[in-house]
Amino acid sequence: MEACKDCKFFLACEDGQGLCRRFPPQVAINQSGTFAVFPPMTNQGWCGEFAAKKGNEE
């Protein structure tokens, strides 16, 4: 099954979480200022942009 943890665009972080790096980071604004962020995802998340990591092709 296709899942973020097996996608070449996913950067694993900790606790089953990671970042999707398929597209450039998005600008976010809060009380502390302006910054850029990649969308947070879970290891088991998925989307229509999945691309298998090398060696994980099904």
PyMOL Python script that loads the backbone (N, CA, C, O; Angstrom):
from pymol import cmd

cmd.read_pdbstr("""\
ATOM      1  N   MET A   1       0.843  -1.185   0.000  1.00  0.00           N
ATOM      2  CA  MET A   1       0.000   0.000   0.000  1.00  0.00           C
ATOM      3  C   MET A   1       0.882   1.241   0.000  1.00  0.00           C
ATOM      4  O   MET A   1       1.872   1.306   0.729  1.00  0.00           O
ATOM      5  N   GLU A   2       0.525   2.216  -0.813  1.00  0.00           N
ATOM      6  CA  GLU A   2       1.286   3.456  -0.866  1.00  0.00           C
ATOM      7  C   GLU A   2       1.061   4.256   0.410  1.00  0.00           C
ATOM      8  O   GLU A   2      -0.080   4.495   0.805  1.00  0.00           O
ATOM      9  N   ALA A   3       2.144   4.667   1.049  1.00  0.00           N
ATOM     10  CA  ALA A   3       2.080   5.468   2.267  1.00  0.00           C
ATOM     11  C   ALA A   3       3.238   6.452   2.274  1.00  0.00           C
ATOM     12  O   ALA A   3       4.265   6.216   1.637  1.00  0.00           O
ATOM     13  N   CYS A   4       3.074   7.539   2.984  1.00  0.00           N
ATOM     14  CA  CYS A   4       4.111   8.575   3.030  1.00  0.00           C
ATOM     15  C   CYS A   4       5.483   8.013   3.387  1.00  0.00           C
ATOM     16  O   CYS A   4       6.487   8.425   2.804  1.00  0.00           O
ATOM     17  N   LYS A   5       5.543   7.081   4.333  1.00  0.00           N
ATOM     18  CA  LYS A   5       6.838   6.552   4.780  1.00  0.00           C
ATOM     19  C   LYS A   5       7.625   5.900   3.646  1.00  0.00           C
ATOM     20  O   LYS A   5       8.844   5.760   3.748  1.00  0.00           O
ATOM     21  N   ASP A   6       6.950   5.498   2.564  1.00  0.00           N
ATOM     22  CA  ASP A   6       7.605   4.855   1.431  1.00  0.00           C
ATOM     23  C   ASP A   6       7.789   5.794   0.236  1.00  0.00           C
ATOM     24  O   ASP A   6       8.234   5.362  -0.828  1.00  0.00           O
ATOM     25  N   CYS A   7       7.453   7.062   0.404  1.00  0.00           N
ATOM     26  CA  CYS A   7       7.523   8.038  -0.690  1.00  0.00           C
ATOM     27  C   CYS A   7       8.874   8.753  -0.684  1.00  0.00           C
ATOM     28  O   CYS A   7       9.408   9.081   0.376  1.00  0.00           O
ATOM     29  N   LYS A   8       9.416   8.988  -1.871  1.00  0.00           N
ATOM     30  CA  LYS A   8      10.712   9.666  -1.965  1.00  0.00           C
ATOM     31  C   LYS A   8      10.651  11.127  -1.538  1.00  0.00           C
ATOM     32  O   LYS A   8      11.696  11.735  -1.311  1.00  0.00           O
ATOM     33  N   PHE A   9       9.473  11.702  -1.425  1.00  0.00           N
ATOM     34  CA  PHE A   9       9.333  13.097  -1.018  1.00  0.00           C
ATOM     35  C   PHE A   9       9.149  13.274   0.484  1.00  0.00           C
ATOM     36  O   PHE A   9       9.073  14.405   0.963  1.00  0.00           O
ATOM     37  N   PHE A  10       9.075  12.171   1.240  1.00  0.00           N
ATOM     38  CA  PHE A  10       8.798  12.219   2.674  1.00  0.00           C
ATOM     39  C   PHE A  10      10.086  12.270   3.483  1.00  0.00           C
ATOM     40  O   PHE A  10      11.003  11.482   3.250  1.00  0.00           O
ATOM     41  N   LEU A  11      10.154  13.188   4.423  1.00  0.00           N
ATOM     42  CA  LEU A  11      11.289  13.289   5.338  1.00  0.00           C
ATOM     43  C   LEU A  11      10.795  12.883   6.718  1.00  0.00           C
ATOM     44  O   LEU A  11      10.065  13.634   7.366  1.00  0.00           O
ATOM     45  N   ALA A  12      11.192  11.694   7.170  1.00  0.00           N
ATOM     46  CA  ALA A  12      10.763  11.199   8.484  1.00  0.00           C
ATOM     47  C   ALA A  12      11.394  12.033   9.587  1.00  0.00           C
ATOM     48  O   ALA A  12      12.564  12.406   9.498  1.00  0.00           O
ATOM     49  N   CYS A  13      10.624  12.323  10.622  1.00  0.00           N
ATOM     50  CA  CYS A  13      11.121  13.082  11.769  1.00  0.00           C
ATOM     51  C   CYS A  13      11.105  12.186  12.996  1.00  0.00           C
ATOM     52  O   CYS A  13      12.070  11.458  13.229  1.00  0.00           O
ATOM     53  N   GLU A  14      10.046  12.216  13.782  1.00  0.00           N
ATOM     54  CA  GLU A  14       9.971  11.401  14.996  1.00  0.00           C
ATOM     55  C   GLU A  14       8.525  11.049  15.301  1.00  0.00           C
ATOM     56  O   GLU A  14       7.601  11.677  14.784  1.00  0.00           O
ATOM     57  N   ASP A  15       8.336  10.043  16.140  1.00  0.00           N
ATOM     58  CA  ASP A  15       7.002   9.644  16.601  1.00  0.00           C
ATOM     59  C   ASP A  15       6.009   9.398  15.476  1.00  0.00           C
ATOM     60  O   ASP A  15       4.840   9.766  15.593  1.00  0.00           O
ATOM     61  N   GLY A  16       6.457   8.778  14.383  1.00  0.00           N
ATOM     62  CA  GLY A  16       5.551   8.467  13.285  1.00  0.00           C
ATOM     63  C   GLY A  16       5.135   9.668  12.461  1.00  0.00           C
ATOM     64  O   GLY A  16       4.156   9.607  11.718  1.00  0.00           O
ATOM     65  N   GLN A  17       5.875  10.762  12.589  1.00  0.00           N
ATOM     66  CA  GLN A  17       5.576  11.994  11.872  1.00  0.00           C
ATOM     67  C   GLN A  17       6.690  12.306  10.878  1.00  0.00           C
ATOM     68  O   GLN A  17       7.780  11.738  10.953  1.00  0.00           O
ATOM     69  N   GLY A  18       6.411  13.197   9.964  1.00  0.00           N
ATOM     70  CA  GLY A  18       7.412  13.630   9.009  1.00  0.00           C
ATOM     71  C   GLY A  18       6.910  14.823   8.226  1.00  0.00           C
ATOM     72  O   GLY A  18       5.865  15.395   8.538  1.00  0.00           O
ATOM     73  N   LEU A  19       7.671  15.196   7.200  1.00  0.00           N
ATOM     74  CA  LEU A  19       7.336  16.339   6.370  1.00  0.00           C
ATOM     75  C   LEU A  19       7.240  15.920   4.914  1.00  0.00           C
ATOM     76  O   LEU A  19       8.058  15.137   4.431  1.00  0.00           O
ATOM     77  N   CYS A  20       6.238  16.442   4.217  1.00  0.00           N
ATOM     78  CA  CYS A  20       6.099  16.197   2.778  1.00  0.00           C
ATOM     79  C   CYS A  20       6.884  17.281   2.049  1.00  0.00           C
ATOM     80  O   CYS A  20       6.634  18.473   2.228  1.00  0.00           O
ATOM     81  N   ARG A  21       7.830  16.853   1.230  1.00  0.00           N
ATOM     82  CA  ARG A  21       8.658  17.809   0.488  1.00  0.00           C
ATOM     83  C   ARG A  21       8.409  17.718  -1.012  1.00  0.00           C
ATOM     84  O   ARG A  21       9.303  17.979  -1.817  1.00  0.00           O
ATOM     85  N   ARG A  22       7.198  17.350  -1.373  1.00  0.00           N
ATOM     86  CA  ARG A  22       6.836  17.244  -2.792  1.00  0.00           C
ATOM     87  C   ARG A  22       6.844  18.609  -3.453  1.00  0.00           C
ATOM     88  O   ARG A  22       7.267  18.741  -4.601  1.00  0.00           O
ATOM     89  N   PHE A  23       6.381  19.628  -2.738  1.00  0.00           N
ATOM     90  CA  PHE A  23       6.322  20.987  -3.258  1.00  0.00           C
ATOM     91  C   PHE A  23       7.133  21.904  -2.341  1.00  0.00           C
ATOM     92  O   PHE A  23       7.465  21.506  -1.225  1.00  0.00           O
ATOM     93  N   PRO A  24       7.459  23.122  -2.784  1.00  0.00           N
ATOM     94  CA  PRO A  24       8.204  24.042  -1.929  1.00  0.00           C
ATOM     95  C   PRO A  24       7.441  24.333  -0.641  1.00  0.00           C
ATOM     96  O   PRO A  24       6.222  24.166  -0.592  1.00  0.00           O
ATOM     97  N   PRO A  25       8.145  24.767   0.401  1.00  0.00           N
ATOM     98  CA  PRO A  25       7.458  25.106   1.648  1.00  0.00           C
ATOM     99  C   PRO A  25       6.464  26.250   1.420  1.00  0.00           C
ATOM    100  O   PRO A  25       6.635  27.072   0.520  1.00  0.00           O
ATOM    101  N   GLN A  26       5.437  26.282   2.247  1.00  0.00           N
ATOM    102  CA  GLN A  26       4.420  27.319   2.170  1.00  0.00           C
ATOM    103  C   GLN A  26       4.690  28.387   3.223  1.00  0.00           C
ATOM    104  O   GLN A  26       5.207  28.094   4.301  1.00  0.00           O
ATOM    105  N   VAL A  27       4.340  29.608   2.904  1.00  0.00           N
ATOM    106  CA  VAL A  27       4.514  30.709   3.849  1.00  0.00           C
ATOM    107  C   VAL A  27       3.436  30.619   4.924  1.00  0.00           C
ATOM    108  O   VAL A  27       2.257  30.431   4.627  1.00  0.00           O
ATOM    109  N   ALA A  28       3.859  30.754   6.165  1.00  0.00           N
ATOM    110  CA  ALA A  28       2.939  30.767   7.298  1.00  0.00           C
ATOM    111  C   ALA A  28       3.208  32.023   8.117  1.00  0.00           C
ATOM    112  O   ALA A  28       4.349  32.465   8.248  1.00  0.00           O
ATOM    113  N   ILE A  29       2.146  32.585   8.660  1.00  0.00           N
ATOM    114  CA  ILE A  29       2.274  33.797   9.458  1.00  0.00           C
ATOM    115  C   ILE A  29       1.592  33.559  10.798  1.00  0.00           C
ATOM    116  O   ILE A  29       0.457  33.088  10.859  1.00  0.00           O
ATOM    117  N   ASN A  30       2.305  33.895  11.872  1.00  0.00           N
ATOM    118  CA  ASN A  30       1.683  33.845  13.197  1.00  0.00           C
ATOM    119  C   ASN A  30       2.181  35.042  13.997  1.00  0.00           C
ATOM    120  O   ASN A  30       2.815  35.936  13.434  1.00  0.00           O
ATOM    121  N   GLN A  31       1.910  35.076  15.285  1.00  0.00           N
ATOM    122  CA  GLN A  31       2.294  36.217  16.118  1.00  0.00           C
ATOM    123  C   GLN A  31       3.804  36.399  16.205  1.00  0.00           C
ATOM    124  O   GLN A  31       4.284  37.500  16.474  1.00  0.00           O
ATOM    125  N   SER A  32       4.559  35.313  15.977  1.00  0.00           N
ATOM    126  CA  SER A  32       6.025  35.395  16.058  1.00  0.00           C
ATOM    127  C   SER A  32       6.653  35.906  14.774  1.00  0.00           C
ATOM    128  O   SER A  32       7.819  36.300  14.770  1.00  0.00           O
ATOM    129  N   GLY A  33       5.900  35.906  13.690  1.00  0.00           N
ATOM    130  CA  GLY A  33       6.442  36.394  12.434  1.00  0.00           C
ATOM    131  C   GLY A  33       6.037  35.536  11.251  1.00  0.00           C
ATOM    132  O   GLY A  33       5.051  34.801  11.299  1.00  0.00           O
ATOM    133  N   THR A  34       6.813  35.646  10.198  1.00  0.00           N
ATOM    134  CA  THR A  34       6.567  34.931   8.953  1.00  0.00           C
ATOM    135  C   THR A  34       7.650  33.884   8.776  1.00  0.00           C
ATOM    136  O   THR A  34       8.827  34.151   9.020  1.00  0.00           O
ATOM    137  N   PHE A  35       7.253  32.689   8.352  1.00  0.00           N
ATOM    138  CA  PHE A  35       8.219  31.619   8.144  1.00  0.00           C
ATOM    139  C   PHE A  35       7.680  30.661   7.092  1.00  0.00           C
ATOM    140  O   PHE A  35       6.519  30.759   6.696  1.00  0.00           O
ATOM    141  N   ALA A  36       8.516  29.740   6.640  1.00  0.00           N
ATOM    142  CA  ALA A  36       8.123  28.758   5.632  1.00  0.00           C
ATOM    143  C   ALA A  36       8.080  27.369   6.256  1.00  0.00           C
ATOM    144  O   ALA A  36       8.950  27.018   7.053  1.00  0.00           O
ATOM    145  N   VAL A  37       7.074  26.582   5.899  1.00  0.00           N
ATOM    146  CA  VAL A  37       6.920  25.239   6.455  1.00  0.00           C
ATOM    147  C   VAL A  37       6.525  24.246   5.375  1.00  0.00           C
ATOM    148  O   VAL A  37       5.811  24.586   4.431  1.00  0.00           O
ATOM    149  N   PHE A  38       7.004  22.999   5.528  1.00  0.00           N
ATOM    150  CA  PHE A  38       6.540  21.899   4.706  1.00  0.00           C
ATOM    151  C   PHE A  38       5.345  21.280   5.418  1.00  0.00           C
ATOM    152  O   PHE A  38       5.305  21.291   6.648  1.00  0.00           O
ATOM    153  N   PRO A  39       4.373  20.741   4.692  1.00  0.00           N
ATOM    154  CA  PRO A  39       3.211  20.141   5.348  1.00  0.00           C
ATOM    155  C   PRO A  39       3.615  18.952   6.227  1.00  0.00           C
ATOM    156  O   PRO A  39       4.327  18.058   5.769  1.00  0.00           O
ATOM    157  N   PRO A  40       3.163  18.939   7.487  1.00  0.00           N
ATOM    158  CA  PRO A  40       3.427  17.779   8.346  1.00  0.00           C
ATOM    159  C   PRO A  40       2.504  16.634   7.949  1.00  0.00           C
ATOM    160  O   PRO A  40       1.343  16.853   7.604  1.00  0.00           O
ATOM    161  N   MET A  41       3.029  15.411   8.002  1.00  0.00           N
ATOM    162  CA  MET A  41       2.270  14.217   7.636  1.00  0.00           C
ATOM    163  C   MET A  41       2.605  13.101   8.615  1.00  0.00           C
ATOM    164  O   MET A  41       3.599  13.171   9.337  1.00  0.00           O
ATOM    165  N   THR A  42       1.764  12.073   8.633  1.00  0.00           N
ATOM    166  CA  THR A  42       2.080  10.873   9.402  1.00  0.00           C
ATOM    167  C   THR A  42       2.722   9.858   8.464  1.00  0.00           C
ATOM    168  O   THR A  42       2.588   9.965   7.245  1.00  0.00           O
ATOM    169  N   ASN A  43       3.412   8.881   9.025  1.00  0.00           N
ATOM    170  CA  ASN A  43       4.027   7.825   8.213  1.00  0.00           C
ATOM    171  C   ASN A  43       2.994   7.104   7.358  1.00  0.00           C
ATOM    172  O   ASN A  43       3.304   6.678   6.246  1.00  0.00           O
ATOM    173  N   GLN A  44       1.763   6.961   7.865  1.00  0.00           N
ATOM    174  CA  GLN A  44       0.723   6.210   7.168  1.00  0.00           C
ATOM    175  C   GLN A  44      -0.154   7.076   6.269  1.00  0.00           C
ATOM    176  O   GLN A  44      -1.080   6.563   5.639  1.00  0.00           O
ATOM    177  N   GLY A  45       0.122   8.386   6.197  1.00  0.00           N
ATOM    178  CA  GLY A  45      -0.649   9.264   5.323  1.00  0.00           C
ATOM    179  C   GLY A  45      -0.412   8.897   3.861  1.00  0.00           C
ATOM    180  O   GLY A  45       0.462   8.085   3.556  1.00  0.00           O
ATOM    181  N   TRP A  46      -1.178   9.484   2.972  1.00  0.00           N
ATOM    182  CA  TRP A  46      -0.990   9.222   1.547  1.00  0.00           C
ATOM    183  C   TRP A  46      -1.630  10.339   0.739  1.00  0.00           C
ATOM    184  O   TRP A  46      -2.455  11.091   1.256  1.00  0.00           O
ATOM    185  N   CYS A  47      -1.254  10.446  -0.519  1.00  0.00           N
ATOM    186  CA  CYS A  47      -1.865  11.421  -1.424  1.00  0.00           C
ATOM    187  C   CYS A  47      -1.722  10.918  -2.855  1.00  0.00           C
ATOM    188  O   CYS A  47      -1.148   9.853  -3.085  1.00  0.00           O
ATOM    189  N   GLY A  48      -2.227  11.655  -3.788  1.00  0.00           N
ATOM    190  CA  GLY A  48      -2.164  11.274  -5.197  1.00  0.00           C
ATOM    191  C   GLY A  48      -0.825  11.569  -5.853  1.00  0.00           C
ATOM    192  O   GLY A  48      -0.656  11.287  -7.039  1.00  0.00           O
ATOM    193  N   GLU A  49       0.124  12.123  -5.124  1.00  0.00           N
ATOM    194  CA  GLU A  49       1.438  12.471  -5.668  1.00  0.00           C
ATOM    195  C   GLU A  49       2.510  11.460  -5.282  1.00  0.00           C
ATOM    196  O   GLU A  49       3.695  11.728  -5.482  1.00  0.00           O
ATOM    197  N   PHE A  50       2.139  10.319  -4.741  1.00  0.00           N
ATOM    198  CA  PHE A  50       3.094   9.311  -4.264  1.00  0.00           C
ATOM    199  C   PHE A  50       4.103   8.928  -5.334  1.00  0.00           C
ATOM    200  O   PHE A  50       3.741   8.703  -6.489  1.00  0.00           O
ATOM    201  N   ALA A  51       5.373   8.853  -4.945  1.00  0.00           N
ATOM    202  CA  ALA A  51       6.453   8.360  -5.799  1.00  0.00           C
ATOM    203  C   ALA A  51       7.340   7.483  -4.922  1.00  0.00           C
ATOM    204  O   ALA A  51       7.912   7.960  -3.942  1.00  0.00           O
ATOM    205  N   ALA A  52       7.455   6.213  -5.270  1.00  0.00           N
ATOM    206  CA  ALA A  52       8.214   5.255  -4.447  1.00  0.00           C
ATOM    207  C   ALA A  52       9.674   5.653  -4.342  1.00  0.00           C
ATOM    208  O   ALA A  52      10.266   6.156  -5.296  1.00  0.00           O
ATOM    209  N   LYS A  53      10.254   5.417  -3.152  1.00  0.00           N
ATOM    210  CA  LYS A  53      11.694   5.599  -2.974  1.00  0.00           C
ATOM    211  C   LYS A  53      12.402   4.560  -3.836  1.00  0.00           C
ATOM    212  O   LYS A  53      11.841   3.501  -4.116  1.00  0.00           O
ATOM    213  N   LYS A  54      13.612   4.851  -4.254  1.00  0.00           N
ATOM    214  CA  LYS A  54      14.382   3.868  -5.005  1.00  0.00           C
ATOM    215  C   LYS A  54      14.522   2.596  -4.188  1.00  0.00           C
ATOM    216  O   LYS A  54      14.869   2.653  -3.008  1.00  0.00           O
ATOM    217  N   GLY A  55      14.260   1.465  -4.792  1.00  0.00           N
ATOM    218  CA  GLY A  55      14.340   0.190  -4.102  1.00  0.00           C
ATOM    219  C   GLY A  55      13.023  -0.232  -3.487  1.00  0.00           C
ATOM    220  O   GLY A  55      12.899  -1.369  -3.031  1.00  0.00           O
ATOM    221  N   ASN A  56      12.010   0.671  -3.458  1.00  0.00           N
ATOM    222  CA  ASN A  56      10.707   0.352  -2.878  1.00  0.00           C
ATOM    223  C   ASN A  56       9.614   0.232  -3.941  1.00  0.00           C
ATOM    224  O   ASN A  56       8.433   0.162  -3.601  1.00  0.00           O
ATOM    225  N   GLU A  57       9.987   0.208  -5.212  1.00  0.00           N
ATOM    226  CA  GLU A  57       8.971   0.106  -6.249  1.00  0.00           C
ATOM    227  C   GLU A  57       8.237  -1.204  -6.131  1.00  0.00           C
ATOM    228  O   GLU A  57       8.836  -2.247  -5.869  1.00  0.00           O
ATOM    229  N   GLU A  58       6.920  -1.146  -6.328  1.00  0.00           N
ATOM    230  CA  GLU A  58       6.107  -2.370  -6.215  1.00  0.00           C
ATOM    231  C   GLU A  58       5.937  -3.028  -7.559  1.00  0.00           C
ATOM    232  O   GLU A  58       5.285  -4.067  -7.660  1.00  0.00           O
TER     233      GLU A  58
END
""", "prot")
cmd.dss("prot")
cmd.show_as("cartoon", "prot")
cmd.util.cbc("prot")
cmd.orient("prot")
